[in-house]
């Protein structure tokens, strides 16, 4: 028998497991309130036959008004509405990733744990546990107390997270609205070009997200609903993002061309790295100069070299091109590491595009025209180069996409109702 209350030291430490979202009152909640009020009024009328059960009009008015406001359009984008309901759900989605929410929640949690009201509430819980469990051993009571402490700490944790998210929600309304406007424009353009992403592809994405969170799609949808948002909100965001990708690739794919030199610079930190790790397929045209050539002779040879350069159309035709100029000789140098070539020719080669002839260079006894016909990596970085090419193309698409979206926005009819 325990004669005195056991002393339990408060030491509650839990990792904050932030959920995805914190929602606001939705149209569905408002509709449920209307149904609840109507059902209650019906029961009252049955319980008081002969009496006219008049509904509390003020309450019904408030609930219906809230529902109307939720589904009312806040913005029209080319006559297509964006509702307050959609904006509130997008606010919740943005709030989940808002900067500083985790720190605010952690600080609020610590504050709640250390507050006098929390300690007083725990004291009441402990006293009640002891009073309700007379006759149990000290160990049994301590076990019950620990379980209650954990349950209460989880409650405080939820309060802290809700408070942190609520603190950032008001400032996110405009951002949510502008994000939805952008997505409306993207979806409208995707429909126009018939490149809207399929429902099957979206289902696959949601399924993978649920799987990564160790849930079924149904469980994931229920989880989002409990956190104040919906799976439809997430789907709409992915639909806009993926459909816009299709729009940009459909309109501008033929314009994107990533040069090998750009890939070299992307995967290498310095020109020396490129020179060491890359082999260039080279040709060189040499125009002979007589010994002790005068300036006018050198000038004539440079004119010939520039004429060759202006007539150059590709590495496959250099042999035919050289025959038109007396004293010109073609060398197929083949694969050569740029590190073995002297400056300034090396830097010119590193910065040249494939299929480019460099400007003429005067050397002792000759004028040289170097041609870069191709290149290949000599270190095992083929996968890195493939990834670099995809990244560079993606950046090009992003630039063109922003430009196209800006044009759509300028031409759109956007009407704010708020």
C-alpha positions as CSV (number, residue, x, y, z in Angstrom):
1,X,0.0,0.0,0.0
2,X,1.3,3.4,-0.9
3,X,0.7,5.9,1.9
4,X,2.0,9.0,0.2
5,X,1.9,10.4,-3.3
6,X,5.0,9.3,-5.3
7,X,7.2,12.2,-6.5
8,X,7.4,12.1,-10.3
9,X,10.0,14.4,-11.9
10,X,8.7,16.1,-15.1
11,X,11.0,15.4,-17.9
12,X,9.0,15.2,-21.1
13,X,11.0,15.2,-24.3
14,X,9.5,14.2,-27.6
15,X,10.6,14.6,-31.2
16,X,8.2,16.9,-33.1
17,X,6.6,14.8,-35.8
18,X,5.2,17.6,-38.0
19,X,2.3,16.5,-40.2
20,X,1.8,17.9,-43.7
21,X,-0.7,20.6,-43.2
22,X,-3.0,22.5,-40.9
23,X,-6.3,23.4,-42.5
24,X,-8.9,26.1,-42.1
25,X,-12.7,25.7,-42.0
26,X,-13.8,24.2,-45.3
27,X,-17.0,24.2,-47.2
28,X,-17.5,20.6,-46.3
29,X,-17.3,21.4,-42.6
30,X,-19.8,24.3,-43.0
31,X,-22.2,22.0,-44.9
32,X,-21.9,19.4,-42.1
33,X,-22.9,22.1,-39.7
34,X,-26.0,23.0,-41.7
35,X,-27.0,19.3,-41.8
36,X,-26.4,19.0,-38.0
37,X,-28.6,22.0,-37.3
38,X,-31.4,20.8,-39.6
39,X,-31.4,17.4,-38.0
40,X,-31.5,18.9,-34.5
41,X,-34.5,21.1,-35.5
42,X,-36.3,18.1,-36.9
43,X,-35.9,16.2,-33.6
44,X,-37.2,19.3,-31.7
45,X,-40.3,19.5,-33.8
46,X,-41.0,15.8,-33.1
47,X,-40.5,16.2,-29.4
48,X,-42.9,19.1,-29.3
49,X,-45.9,18.3,-31.5
50,X,-48.4,21.1,-32.0
51,X,-45.6,23.7,-31.6
52,X,-44.1,25.5,-34.5
53,X,-40.4,24.9,-34.1
54,X,-38.9,28.0,-35.6
55,X,-35.2,27.6,-36.6
56,X,-32.6,29.8,-35.1
57,X,-32.2,31.9,-38.2
58,X,-29.1,33.7,-37.0
59,X,-27.2,30.4,-36.6
60,X,-28.4,29.1,-40.0
61,X,-27.5,32.4,-41.6
62,X,-24.0,32.3,-40.2
63,X,-23.4,28.7,-41.3
64,X,-24.8,29.2,-44.8
65,X,-23.0,32.5,-45.2
66,X,-19.7,30.8,-44.3
67,X,-20.3,28.0,-46.9
68,X,-21.2,30.6,-49.6
69,X,-18.0,32.5,-48.8
70,X,-15.9,29.4,-49.0
71,X,-17.1,28.4,-52.5
72,X,-17.4,31.9,-53.8
73,X,-14.8,32.9,-56.5
74,X,-12.0,35.0,-55.2
75,X,-10.4,35.4,-58.6
76,X,-11.4,34.9,-62.2
77,X,-8.7,33.8,-64.6
78,X,-10.0,34.1,-68.2
79,X,-13.5,33.6,-66.7
80,X,-12.4,30.5,-64.8
81,X,-12.9,30.8,-61.0
82,X,-10.5,30.3,-58.1
83,X,-12.5,29.9,-54.9
84,X,-11.7,30.9,-51.4
85,X,-11.9,27.2,-50.5
86,X,-9.0,26.4,-53.0
87,X,-7.0,29.3,-51.6
88,X,-7.4,28.2,-48.0
89,X,-6.2,24.7,-48.9
90,X,-3.3,26.0,-50.8
91,X,-2.4,28.2,-47.8
92,X,-2.3,25.0,-45.8
93,X,0.0,23.3,-48.3
94,X,2.4,26.3,-48.3
95,X,2.2,26.6,-44.5
96,X,3.6,23.1,-44.2
97,X,6.8,24.2,-45.8
98,X,6.9,27.8,-44.5
99,X,10.3,28.9,-43.2
100,X,10.7,28.8,-39.4
101,X,7.5,26.7,-38.7
102,X,9.6,23.9,-37.1
103,X,11.5,26.3,-34.9
104,X,8.3,28.1,-33.8
105,X,6.6,24.8,-33.0
106,X,9.6,23.6,-31.0
107,X,9.8,26.8,-29.0
108,X,6.1,26.8,-28.4
109,X,6.3,23.2,-27.2
110,X,9.0,24.0,-24.7
111,X,7.0,27.0,-23.5
112,X,3.9,24.8,-22.9
113,X,5.9,22.2,-21.1
114,X,7.4,24.8,-18.7
115,X,4.2,26.7,-18.1
116,X,2.6,26.8,-14.6
117,X,-0.7,25.7,-16.1
118,X,0.8,22.5,-17.6
119,X,2.4,21.6,-14.3
120,X,-0.8,22.3,-12.4
121,X,-2.7,20.2,-14.8
122,X,-0.3,17.3,-14.5
123,X,-0.5,17.6,-10.7
124,X,-4.3,17.1,-10.9
125,X,-3.8,14.1,-13.2
126,X,-1.3,12.5,-10.8
127,X,-3.5,13.1,-7.8
128,X,-6.5,11.5,-9.6
129,X,-4.5,8.6,-10.7
130,X,-3.3,7.9,-7.2
131,X,-6.9,8.3,-5.8
132,X,-8.3,6.0,-8.4
133,X,-5.7,3.3,-8.0
134,X,-5.5,2.8,-4.3
135,X,-4.2,-0.6,-3.5
136,X,-1.9,-0.8,-6.5
137,X,1.9,-0.9,-6.1
138,X,4.1,2.1,-6.5
139,X,5.5,0.6,-9.8
140,X,2.0,0.1,-11.3
141,X,1.1,3.7,-10.4
142,X,4.3,5.1,-11.9
143,X,3.6,3.2,-15.1
144,X,0.2,4.7,-15.4
145,X,1.5,8.2,-14.7
146,X,4.2,7.8,-17.4
147,X,1.5,6.8,-19.9
148,X,-0.7,9.8,-19.0
149,X,2.4,12.1,-19.2
150,X,3.1,10.9,-22.7
151,X,-0.5,11.3,-23.8
152,X,-0.6,14.8,-22.5
153,X,2.7,15.7,-24.1
154,X,1.4,14.6,-27.5
155,X,-1.6,16.9,-27.0
156,X,0.8,19.8,-26.2
157,X,2.8,18.9,-29.2
158,X,-0.2,19.1,-31.5
159,X,-1.1,22.5,-29.9
160,X,2.4,23.7,-30.6
161,X,2.4,22.7,-34.2
162,X,-1.1,24.2,-34.8
163,X,0.0,27.4,-33.2
164,X,3.2,27.6,-35.3
165,X,1.3,27.0,-38.5
166,X,-1.5,29.4,-37.6
167,X,1.0,32.2,-37.1
168,X,2.2,32.0,-40.7
169,X,-1.1,31.3,-42.4
170,X,-2.4,34.9,-42.8
171,X,0.7,36.0,-44.6
172,X,0.4,33.1,-47.1
173,X,-3.0,34.0,-48.6
174,X,-1.6,36.3,-51.4
175,X,1.1,33.8,-52.2
176,X,-1.4,31.0,-52.4
177,X,-3.7,33.0,-54.7
178,X,-0.9,34.0,-57.0
179,X,0.3,30.4,-57.2
180,X,-3.2,29.2,-58.2
181,X,-3.4,32.0,-60.8
182,X,-0.2,30.8,-62.3
183,X,-1.4,27.2,-62.3
184,X,-4.7,28.1,-64.0
185,X,-2.8,29.7,-66.8
186,X,-0.6,26.7,-67.1
187,X,-3.5,24.3,-67.2
188,X,-5.4,26.4,-69.7
189,X,-2.3,26.4,-72.1
190,X,-1.8,22.7,-71.7
191,X,-5.5,22.1,-72.6
192,X,-5.1,24.4,-75.7
193,X,-2.0,22.4,-76.8
194,X,-3.6,19.1,-75.9
195,X,-0.7,18.1,-73.6
196,X,-2.5,17.8,-70.3
197,X,-1.1,15.2,-68.0
198,X,-3.2,12.1,-67.6
199,X,-5.1,11.0,-64.5
200,X,-3.2,7.7,-64.5
201,X,0.2,9.5,-64.2
202,X,-1.1,11.6,-61.3
203,X,-2.5,8.5,-59.6
204,X,1.0,6.9,-59.9
205,X,2.6,10.0,-58.3
206,X,0.2,10.1,-55.4
207,X,0.6,6.3,-54.9
208,X,4.4,6.7,-54.7
209,X,4.1,9.5,-52.2
210,X,1.8,7.5,-50.0
211,X,4.2,4.5,-50.3
212,X,7.1,6.6,-49.2
213,X,5.1,7.6,-46.2
214,X,4.2,4.0,-45.5
215,X,0.5,4.5,-46.3
216,X,-2.0,3.3,-48.8
217,X,-3.5,6.0,-51.1
218,X,-6.7,5.9,-49.1
219,X,-4.8,6.3,-45.8
220,X,-2.8,9.1,-47.3
221,X,-6.0,10.9,-48.5
222,X,-7.5,10.5,-45.0
223,X,-4.3,11.9,-43.4
224,X,-4.4,15.0,-45.6
225,X,-8.0,15.5,-44.8
226,X,-7.3,15.4,-41.1
227,X,-4.5,17.9,-41.5
228,X,-6.8,20.4,-43.2
229,X,-6.1,19.8,-46.9
230,X,-7.1,17.2,-49.5
231,X,-5.5,14.9,-51.9
232,X,-7.2,16.9,-54.7
233,X,-5.2,20.0,-53.7
234,X,-1.9,18.0,-54.1
235,X,-3.1,16.5,-57.4
236,X,-3.9,19.9,-58.8
237,X,-0.5,21.2,-58.1
238,X,1.2,18.2,-59.7
239,X,-1.2,18.4,-62.7
240,X,-0.2,22.0,-63.3
241,X,3.6,21.3,-62.8
242,X,3.7,18.3,-65.1
243,X,1.4,19.7,-67.8
244,X,3.5,22.9,-67.9
245,X,6.6,20.7,-68.5
246,X,4.8,19.2,-71.4
247,X,3.8,22.7,-72.7
248,X,7.4,24.0,-72.6
249,X,8.9,20.9,-74.3
250,X,6.2,20.9,-76.9
251,X,6.8,24.5,-77.8
252,X,10.5,24.9,-77.4
253,X,12.1,21.4,-77.6
254,X,13.4,22.0,-81.1
255,X,15.2,25.2,-79.9
256,X,17.2,23.6,-77.1
257,X,20.8,22.6,-78.1
258,X,23.4,21.9,-75.4
259,X,27.0,22.3,-76.6
260,X,29.7,19.9,-75.6
261,X,31.8,22.8,-74.3
262,X,29.0,23.8,-72.0
263,X,28.9,20.2,-70.6
264,X,32.7,20.3,-70.2
265,X,32.4,23.5,-68.1
266,X,29.5,22.1,-66.1
267,X,31.2,18.9,-65.0
268,X,34.7,20.4,-64.6
269,X,35.8,22.9,-62.1
270,X,38.6,24.5,-64.2
271,X,39.8,24.6,-67.8
272,X,42.7,22.4,-66.7
273,X,40.2,19.7,-65.6
274,X,38.5,19.9,-69.1
275,X,41.9,19.7,-70.9
276,X,43.0,16.7,-68.9
277,X,39.7,14.8,-68.9
278,X,38.7,15.4,-72.5
279,X,40.0,14.3,-75.9
280,X,39.2,16.5,-78.9
281,X,38.9,15.2,-82.5
282,X,41.0,17.8,-84.4
283,X,41.9,18.8,-87.9
284,X,44.4,21.5,-88.8
285,X,44.9,23.4,-92.1
286,X,48.3,24.8,-92.7
287,X,49.0,27.5,-95.3
288,X,52.8,27.7,-95.9
289,X,54.7,31.0,-95.7
290,X,58.0,31.6,-97.5
291,X,61.1,32.3,-95.3
292,X,61.3,35.9,-94.2
293,X,57.9,36.7,-95.7
294,X,57.0,40.3,-96.0
295,X,53.9,41.8,-94.3
296,X,52.0,41.9,-97.6
297,X,52.6,38.2,-98.2
298,X,51.5,37.4,-94.7
299,X,48.4,39.5,-95.2
300,X,47.6,37.7,-98.4
301,X,47.9,34.3,-96.6
302,X,45.6,35.5,-93.8
303,X,43.1,36.6,-96.4
304,X,43.3,33.1,-97.9
305,X,42.8,31.6,-94.4
306,X,39.7,33.7,-93.7
307,X,38.3,32.8,-97.1
308,X,38.7,29.1,-96.2
309,X,37.1,29.8,-92.8
310,X,34.1,31.6,-94.4
311,X,33.7,28.7,-96.8
312,X,33.9,26.0,-94.1
313,X,30.7,23.9,-93.8
314,X,31.9,20.9,-91.8
315,X,34.7,18.5,-91.0
316,X,33.7,16.1,-93.8
317,X,34.4,18.7,-96.5
318,X,37.7,20.2,-95.5
319,X,39.7,18.0,-97.9
320,X,37.7,19.4,-100.9
321,X,37.9,22.9,-99.5
322,X,41.7,22.8,-99.1
323,X,42.3,21.8,-102.8
324,X,40.9,25.2,-103.9
325,X,43.8,27.0,-102.3
326,X,47.4,26.5,-103.4
327,X,49.9,25.8,-100.7
328,X,47.2,24.7,-98.2
329,X,47.6,21.3,-96.4
330,X,45.1,19.4,-94.3
331,X,46.2,17.3,-91.3
332,X,43.7,14.9,-89.6
333,X,45.2,15.0,-86.1
334,X,42.5,12.8,-84.7
335,X,41.9,12.4,-80.9
336,X,44.2,14.7,-78.9
337,X,44.2,15.6,-75.3
338,X,43.9,19.4,-75.0
339,X,46.5,19.4,-72.2
340,X,49.2,18.6,-74.7
341,X,48.4,21.6,-76.9
342,X,50.1,24.9,-76.2
343,X,48.4,28.2,-75.4
344,X,46.6,30.2,-76.7
345,X,45.4,27.4,-79.0
346,X,44.4,25.2,-76.0
347,X,42.0,27.8,-74.6
348,X,40.5,28.5,-78.0
349,X,39.8,24.7,-78.5
350,X,38.3,24.4,-75.0
351,X,35.9,27.2,-75.7
352,X,35.0,26.1,-79.3
353,X,31.9,24.3,-80.3
354,X,32.0,21.0,-82.1
355,X,32.3,21.6,-85.8
356,X,33.8,25.0,-85.4
357,X,36.9,26.3,-87.2
358,X,39.1,28.6,-85.1
359,X,40.4,32.0,-86.4
360,X,43.7,31.8,-88.2
361,X,47.0,31.9,-86.2
362,X,50.3,33.0,-87.6
363,X,53.2,30.7,-86.7
364,X,56.8,30.7,-87.9
365,X,56.7,29.7,-91.6
366,X,52.9,29.1,-91.7
367,X,49.3,30.1,-90.9
368,X,47.3,27.6,-89.0
369,X,43.5,26.9,-88.9
370,X,42.4,24.5,-86.2
371,X,39.1,22.7,-86.5
372,X,37.2,21.0,-83.5
373,X,35.3,18.1,-85.0
374,X,34.2,16.5,-81.8
375,X,35.2,15.5,-78.2
376,X,34.8,12.7,-75.8
377,X,35.5,12.2,-72.0
378,X,38.5,10.1,-71.3
379,X,37.8,9.7,-67.5
380,X,34.9,7.6,-66.4
381,X,32.4,10.5,-66.2
382,X,30.0,9.5,-69.0
383,X,27.1,9.3,-66.5
384,X,28.1,12.6,-65.0
385,X,28.1,14.2,-68.5
386,X,24.7,12.7,-69.3
387,X,23.3,14.2,-66.1
388,X,25.0,17.5,-66.8
389,X,23.4,17.6,-70.2
390,X,19.9,17.0,-68.8
391,X,20.5,19.6,-66.2
392,X,21.6,22.2,-68.7
393,X,18.6,21.4,-70.9
394,X,16.3,21.7,-67.9
395,X,17.7,25.2,-67.2
396,X,17.1,26.2,-70.8
397,X,13.5,25.0,-70.6
398,X,13.0,26.8,-67.3
399,X,14.1,30.1,-68.8
400,X,11.9,29.7,-71.9
401,X,9.0,28.6,-69.6
402,X,9.2,31.7,-67.4
403,X,9.2,33.9,-70.5
404,X,6.1,32.1,-72.0
405,X,4.3,32.2,-68.7
406,X,5.0,35.9,-68.4
407,X,3.4,36.4,-71.9
408,X,0.4,34.4,-70.9
409,X,0.0,36.5,-67.7
410,X,0.2,39.7,-69.7
411,X,-2.5,38.6,-72.2
412,X,-4.8,37.1,-69.5
413,X,-8.0,38.6,-68.2
414,X,-7.5,38.4,-64.4
415,X,-10.3,39.8,-62.2
416,X,-9.9,39.9,-58.4
417,X,-13.2,39.6,-56.5
418,X,-11.8,40.1,-52.9
